[in-house]
Amino acid sequence: MTSSDGVGPDIGGRALSVIVAGGGTAGHIEPAMAVADALRRLDPNIRITALGTQRGLETTLVPERGYPLELIPPVPLPRKPTADLLRLPGRVRAAIARSRAVIDATEADVIIGFGGYVALPAYLAAGRGLRGRRSVPVVVHEANVKAGIANKVGARRAARVLAAVANSGVRASGRADAEIVGIPVRESIATMDRAGLRAQAREHFGLPADGPVLLVFGGSQGARTLNEAVSAAAPQLLAAGISVLHAHGPKNTLQIAEQSGPDDKARYVAVPYVSRMDLAYAAADAAVCRSGAMTVAEVSAVGLPAFYVPLPHGNGEQELNARPIVAQGGGRIVADAELTAKYVMDEVIPLLTDPVRLSQMSAAAAGAGHRDAADAVARIVVEVAGR
């Protein structure tokens, strides 16, 4: 059956009910919200419920996007043998029970999970439970090259497994059939006309209408290496006619006052945080940024050349995230220790002052991105629910 508007399936005479499970960090929440938005575009009657915990950013981000949020107990996985490890089984059971209660209350027809400690209880609760409870089909999306525990577990039973890049870690779960769809990004990013928004974006940030602009950001909390290297090269950037929009993070401050270059043709604008990243991307000609999965997805989707500076710790997944874009010629990877003021002067300035190279890298970045990922995932979710 189809819904009243003929788009999505009706299930037993009612609108489709979807649970999106992706909480904790923006890297899990933003793709979940992008798919939720795409589902609504596909069929406004689809009922969407987000699953999260009290600890995550979802308590702010999900309501802001207009979706109901149901909370489950957090189940952080201890990395070392501590007392928390002994409490883990009880916490897992409580989270699964609460997830199952949400599934039953919403009459969920399908669950789309994006990994993390919110998704794992949802995956486990989706299976056939006690007292003849029905099972609920699961779709798993993995954004990183190295999959986390939650998605490795979920992929074993999932109806469809989706991945951002080839050779994704979800294959380690035995699912060699993972479909490459990219990372879902919000519609304002996916459909952006950078050239068309350029004038509005530059006026919004107080940047000159003409001349190249470098965007610098290190995620929601900023990044000290990026801050120090680029700010130290401020005189040379401004002298070259390059303006800078620098989001240094709310917990970091730059030892640099807002300043202008010769004849006021370039400006250095430093702000703690950028709430309109769509306008920041539109104002810029290139970026210096970290290479988290969501950052790489957005930067490449809008066709912005970038110097990706992976976090110097962790399991190396940030470098792996950027490699496909770099391989296509849409960016460069710079080791954290190598990003210095000298590097900015020797490598970044020459690129920003070369319109031909910028244009070539922009086209390569856009070609490597996946602008339609959210819509593709939404269609798959509806297909799975209709089985």
Phi, psi and omega per residue, in radians:
M1 nan 2.719 3.057
T2 -1.970 2.873 3.139
S3 -1.256 3.065 -3.068
S4 -1.067 -0.437 3.119
D5 -1.742 0.098 3.026
G6 1.385 0.216 -3.083
V7 -1.721 -1.173 -3.083
G8 -1.756 2.951 -3.087
P9 -1.324 2.449 2.894
D10 -1.500 2.432 3.104
I11 -1.954 1.859 -3.137
G12 1.096 0.584 3.093
G13 1.461 0.120 3.115
R14 -2.183 2.898 -3.127
A15 -1.193 2.648 3.110
L16 -1.045 2.422 3.112
S17 -2.052 2.134 -3.066
V18 -2.128 2.349 2.993
I19 -1.847 2.231 3.030
V20 -1.852 2.198 -3.081
A21 -2.065 1.811 3.118
G22 -2.904 1.738 -3.078
G23 -2.366 -3.104 3.116
G24 1.730 -1.231 -3.102
T25 -2.065 2.844 3.112
A26 -1.075 -0.513 3.134
G27 -1.107 -0.463 3.054
H28 -1.626 -0.620 -3.021
I29 -1.352 -0.767 -3.066
E30 -1.054 -0.797 3.074
P31 -1.074 -0.664 3.132
A32 -1.092 -0.743 3.132
M33 -1.231 -0.596 3.099
A34 -1.116 -0.705 3.098
V35 -1.212 -0.672 3.088
A36 -1.035 -0.784 3.100
D37 -1.070 -0.716 -3.130
A38 -1.165 -0.646 3.079
L39 -1.097 -0.724 3.110
R40 -1.133 -0.644 3.087
R41 -1.158 -0.628 3.140
L42 -1.184 -0.717 3.131
D43 -2.740 1.881 -3.115
P44 -1.058 -0.291 -3.117
N45 -1.457 -0.218 -3.134
I46 -1.069 2.305 3.109
R47 -1.615 2.187 -3.074
I48 -2.101 2.287 3.088
T49 -2.198 2.247 3.103
A50 -1.657 2.469 3.107
L51 -1.877 2.398 -3.131
G52 -2.803 -3.017 3.075
T53 -2.236 2.897 -3.122
Q54 -1.179 -0.355 -3.046
R55 -1.447 -0.378 -2.966
G56 -1.567 2.962 3.099
L57 -1.171 -0.231 -3.105
E58 -1.101 -0.417 3.132
T59 -1.116 -0.382 3.074
T60 -1.786 -0.844 -2.997
L61 -1.214 -0.676 -3.091
V62 -1.194 -0.876 3.092
P63 -1.045 -0.603 3.109
E64 -1.054 -0.530 -3.135
R65 -1.552 -0.034 3.027
G66 1.522 0.398 -3.127
Y67 -1.992 2.538 3.079
P68 -1.205 2.474 -3.113
L69 -2.099 2.190 3.056
E70 -1.888 2.261 -3.055
L71 -1.687 2.454 3.039
I72 -2.144 2.789 3.113
P73 -1.098 2.378 3.116
P74 -1.206 2.518 3.112
V75 -2.234 1.272 3.086
P76 -1.183 2.417 -3.121
L77 -1.612 1.965 -3.133
P78 -1.075 2.359 3.136
R79 -1.582 -0.194 3.126
K80 -2.328 2.712 3.109
P81 -1.168 1.821 3.116
T82 -2.360 -3.118 3.098
A83 -1.079 -0.495 3.119
D84 -1.087 -0.522 3.138
L85 -1.136 -0.612 3.115
L86 -1.210 -0.504 -3.135
R87 -1.473 -0.161 -3.021
L88 -1.025 -0.835 -3.112
P89 -1.008 -0.726 3.125
G90 -1.145 -0.683 3.124
R91 -1.164 -0.694 3.122
V92 -1.101 -0.798 3.135
R93 -1.049 -0.735 -3.134
A94 -1.141 -0.708 -3.133
A95 -1.198 -0.673 3.109
I96 -1.146 -0.761 -3.139
A97 -1.076 -0.742 3.142
R98 -1.193 -0.686 3.097
S99 -1.083 -0.713 3.130
R100 -1.145 -0.633 3.112
A101 -1.112 -0.678 3.102
V102 -1.178 -0.724 3.104
I103 -1.009 -0.795 -3.124
D104 -1.195 -0.755 -3.078
A105 -1.148 -0.615 -3.111
T106 -1.593 -0.088 -3.067
E107 0.923 0.817 -3.052
A108 -1.027 2.389 3.113
D109 -1.765 -0.340 -3.125
V110 -2.836 2.611 3.068
I111 -2.112 2.282 3.022
I112 -1.973 2.073 -3.076
G113 -1.995 2.573 -3.075
F114 -2.092 0.319 3.089
G115 1.539 3.080 -3.133
G116 1.570 3.058 -3.022
Y117 -1.286 -0.109 3.015
V118 -1.470 -0.635 -3.042
A119 -1.265 -0.660 -3.045
L120 -1.003 -0.876 3.098
P121 -1.051 -0.603 3.127
A122 -1.146 -0.753 3.115
Y123 -1.055 -0.786 -3.095
L124 -1.209 -0.607 -3.133
A125 -1.292 -0.339 -3.079
A126 -1.268 -0.348 -3.141
G127 -1.231 2.869 -3.141
R128 -1.072 2.177 -3.067
G129 -1.757 -2.835 3.137
L130 -1.259 2.848 3.053
R131 1.006 0.600 3.038
G132 1.227 0.337 3.109
R133 -1.075 2.484 -3.121
R134 -1.288 2.650 3.017
S135 -1.489 2.740 -3.133
V136 -2.124 2.253 -3.134
P137 -1.126 2.581 -3.080
V138 -2.133 2.428 2.969
V139 -2.023 2.258 -3.117
V140 -1.934 2.314 3.041
H141 -2.095 2.214 3.116
E142 -1.971 2.103 -3.083
A143 -1.505 -0.466 -3.022
N144 -1.761 2.775 3.065
V145 -1.137 -0.703 3.096
K146 -1.728 1.937 -3.094
A147 -1.287 2.581 3.075
G148 -1.465 3.051 -3.099
I149 -1.054 -0.757 -3.071
A150 -1.003 -0.858 -3.101
N151 -1.271 -0.504 3.051
K152 -1.131 -0.686 3.094
V153 -1.221 -0.828 -3.110
G154 -1.101 -0.604 -3.084
A155 -1.134 -0.440 -3.096
R156 -1.135 -0.514 -3.087
R157 -2.016 -0.012 -3.016
A158 -1.207 2.582 3.055
A159 -1.228 -0.684 3.095
R160 -2.434 2.489 3.092
V161 -2.110 2.163 -3.083
L162 -2.017 2.541 -3.116
A163 -2.384 2.693 3.140
A164 -1.347 -0.620 -3.057
V165 -2.393 2.849 3.072
A166 -1.168 2.751 3.133
N167 1.053 0.571 3.135
S168 -1.150 2.683 -3.141
G169 -1.135 -0.236 3.116
V170 -1.152 -0.309 3.079
R171 -1.137 -0.397 3.130
A172 -1.137 -0.314 3.124
S173 -1.472 0.035 -3.107
G174 1.655 0.107 -3.124
R175 -1.759 1.481 3.116
A176 -1.332 -0.090 -3.085
D177 -1.658 0.330 3.138
A178 -1.028 2.330 -3.112
E179 -1.639 2.311 -3.103
I180 -1.515 2.000 -3.096
V181 -2.189 -0.170 -3.032
G182 1.487 -2.993 3.136
I183 -1.867 2.213 3.110
P184 -1.096 2.295 3.057
V185 -2.162 2.744 -3.077
R186 -1.108 2.708 -3.017
E187 -1.045 -0.642 -3.115
S188 -1.095 -0.445 3.072
I189 -1.499 -0.809 -3.046
A190 -1.103 -0.573 -3.074
T191 -1.831 0.249 -3.028
M192 -1.148 2.391 2.961
D193 -1.848 1.618 -3.046
R194 -1.012 -0.753 -3.113
A195 -1.138 -0.707 -3.124
G196 -1.188 -0.523 -3.123
L197 -1.610 -0.102 -2.988
R198 -0.949 -0.879 -3.075
A199 -1.115 -0.797 3.129
Q200 -1.086 -0.740 -3.093
A201 -1.141 -0.754 -3.125
R202 -1.189 -0.642 3.083
E203 -1.145 -0.654 3.137
H204 -1.021 -0.701 -3.088
F205 -1.678 -0.005 -3.121
G206 1.275 0.579 3.140
L207 -1.734 2.686 3.104
P208 -1.044 2.561 -3.139
A209 -1.187 -0.508 -3.096
D210 -2.045 2.841 3.119
G211 1.628 2.744 -3.116
P212 -1.254 2.625 3.107
V213 -2.236 2.302 3.069
L214 -1.797 2.198 3.072
L215 -1.706 2.266 -3.139
V216 -2.187 2.154 3.086
F217 -2.721 2.525 -3.095
G218 -2.088 0.580 -3.082
G219 1.600 -3.084 -3.035
S220 -1.097 -0.471 -3.109
Q221 -1.809 0.011 -3.128
G222 1.418 3.133 3.141
A223 -2.621 2.092 -3.029
R224 -1.069 -0.727 -3.125
T225 -1.025 -0.815 3.138
L226 -1.101 -0.766 -3.122
N227 -1.035 -0.843 -3.054
E228 -1.215 -0.733 -3.076
A229 -1.168 -0.819 -3.063
V230 -1.293 -0.740 -3.133
S231 -1.113 -0.582 3.122
A232 -1.180 -0.431 3.140
A233 -1.693 0.216 -3.095
A234 -0.964 -0.823 -3.125
P235 -1.017 -0.723 -3.117
Q236 -1.233 -0.668 3.106
L237 -1.083 -0.847 -3.116
L238 -1.146 -0.671 3.122
A239 -1.122 -0.504 3.125
A240 -1.461 0.024 3.139
G241 1.430 0.313 -3.113
I242 -1.748 2.142 3.034
S243 -1.493 2.734 -3.106
V244 -2.286 2.275 2.944
L245 -1.909 1.904 -2.959
H246 -2.060 1.884 3.040
A247 -1.606 1.782 -2.976
H248 -1.580 -0.110 3.117
G249 1.730 2.523 -3.076
P250 -1.166 -0.402 -3.105
K251 -1.730 0.038 3.135
N252 -2.086 2.585 3.051
T253 -2.211 2.492 3.107
L254 -1.649 2.349 3.082
Q255 -1.438 0.984 -3.119
I256 -2.660 2.259 3.106
A257 -1.481 2.698 3.074
E258 -1.034 2.260 -3.044
Q259 -2.502 2.942 -3.104
S260 -2.187 2.721 3.098
G261 -1.516 -3.005 3.136
P262 -0.996 2.360 3.117
D263 1.038 0.351 3.092
D264 1.015 0.505 -3.130
K265 -1.474 -0.216 3.118
A266 -2.473 2.609 -3.131
R267 -2.389 2.575 3.049
Y268 -1.883 1.927 -3.098
V269 -1.939 1.985 -3.136
A270 -1.909 2.230 -3.131
V271 -2.361 2.634 3.130
P272 -1.153 -0.629 -3.002
Y273 -2.719 2.559 3.084
V274 -1.980 2.005 3.128
S275 -1.484 -0.389 3.128
R276 -1.899 1.333 -3.136
M277 -1.145 -0.474 3.094
D278 -1.062 -0.746 3.116
L279 -1.241 -0.577 3.097
A280 -1.107 -0.764 3.104
Y281 -1.105 -0.712 -3.107
A282 -1.180 -0.552 -3.120
A283 -1.310 -0.401 -2.949
A284 -1.636 2.793 3.023
D285 -1.943 -0.342 3.096
A286 -2.834 2.874 -3.099
A287 -2.358 2.647 2.899
V288 -2.043 2.089 -2.992
C289 -2.721 2.936 2.968
R290 -1.251 3.127 -3.108
S291 -2.262 0.799 2.947
G292 -1.078 2.752 -3.042
A293 -1.002 -0.742 -3.097
M294 -1.227 -0.674 3.113
T295 -1.075 -0.837 -3.138
V296 -1.068 -0.703 -3.126
A297 -1.100 -0.795 -3.101
E298 -1.243 -0.791 -3.088
V299 -1.087 -0.726 3.132
S300 -1.288 -0.610 -3.131
A301 -1.068 -0.625 -3.136
V302 -1.559 -0.015 3.104
G303 1.278 0.693 -3.121
L304 -1.766 2.064 3.051
P305 -1.046 2.507 -3.056
A306 -2.527 2.586 2.911
F307 -1.713 1.809 -3.100
Y308 -1.521 2.208 -3.112
V309 -2.056 1.595 -3.077
P310 -1.077 2.608 3.013
L311 -0.967 2.415 -3.076
P312 -1.404 -0.018 3.118
H313 -2.223 3.110 -3.089
G314 1.695 -2.747 -3.059
N315 -1.744 0.238 3.088
G316 1.434 0.148 -3.059
E317 -1.190 -0.477 -3.125
Q318 -1.128 -0.684 3.083
E319 -1.145 -0.698 3.134
L320 -1.110 -0.607 3.120
N321 -1.046 -0.687 -3.042
A322 -1.464 -0.336 -3.023
R323 -0.993 -0.750 -3.131
P324 -1.071 -0.641 3.131
I325 -1.222 -0.757 3.141
V326 -1.117 -0.673 -3.141
A327 -1.092 -0.497 3.123
Q328 -1.519 -0.086 3.121
G329 1.595 0.246 -3.092
G330 -1.640 0.062 -3.141
G331 -3.093 -3.117 3.080
R332 -2.319 2.614 3.042
I333 -1.770 2.262 3.141
V334 -2.149 2.132 3.093
A335 -1.068 2.526 -3.090
D336 -0.943 -0.742 -3.104
A337 -1.229 -0.343 -3.095
E338 -1.588 -0.221 3.131
L339 -1.419 1.781 -3.134
T340 -2.252 3.013 3.071
A341 -1.040 -0.642 3.118
K342 -1.104 -0.709 3.112
Y343 -1.084 -0.759 3.122
V344 -1.025 -0.754 -3.125
M345 -1.213 -0.685 -3.044
D346 -1.438 -0.506 -3.014
E347 -2.074 -0.776 -3.055
V348 -1.280 -0.831 -3.119
I349 -1.050 -0.799 3.108
P350 -1.029 -0.645 3.121
L351 -1.185 -0.797 -3.093
L352 -1.134 -0.383 -3.131
T353 -1.766 0.254 3.126
D354 -2.139 1.565 -3.066
P355 -0.997 -0.608 -3.115
V356 -1.161 -0.844 3.110
R357 -1.109 -0.694 3.106
L358 -1.045 -0.776 -3.134
S359 -1.114 -0.724 3.138
Q360 -1.130 -0.769 3.137
M361 -1.184 -0.616 3.114
S362 -1.090 -0.793 3.128
A363 -1.118 -0.672 3.136
A364 -1.168 -0.725 3.125
A365 -1.103 -0.796 -3.138
A366 -1.101 -0.651 -3.141
G367 -1.196 -0.462 -3.134
A368 -1.546 -0.259 -3.117
G369 -1.405 3.065 -3.134
H370 -2.276 1.477 -3.100
R371 -1.177 -0.496 -3.029
D372 -1.693 0.269 -3.041
A373 -1.044 -0.775 -3.092
A374 -1.073 -0.775 3.132
D375 -1.162 -0.672 3.126
A376 -1.105 -0.765 3.130
V377 -1.149 -0.710 3.134
A378 -1.046 -0.749 3.125
R379 -1.117 -0.685 3.117
I380 -1.130 -0.716 3.124
V381 -1.051 -0.767 3.131
V382 -1.156 -0.686 3.097
E383 -1.057 -0.810 -3.113
V384 -1.108 -0.732 -3.125
A385 -1.147 -0.490 -3.090
G386 -1.457 -0.049 -3.124
R387 -1.212 nan nan
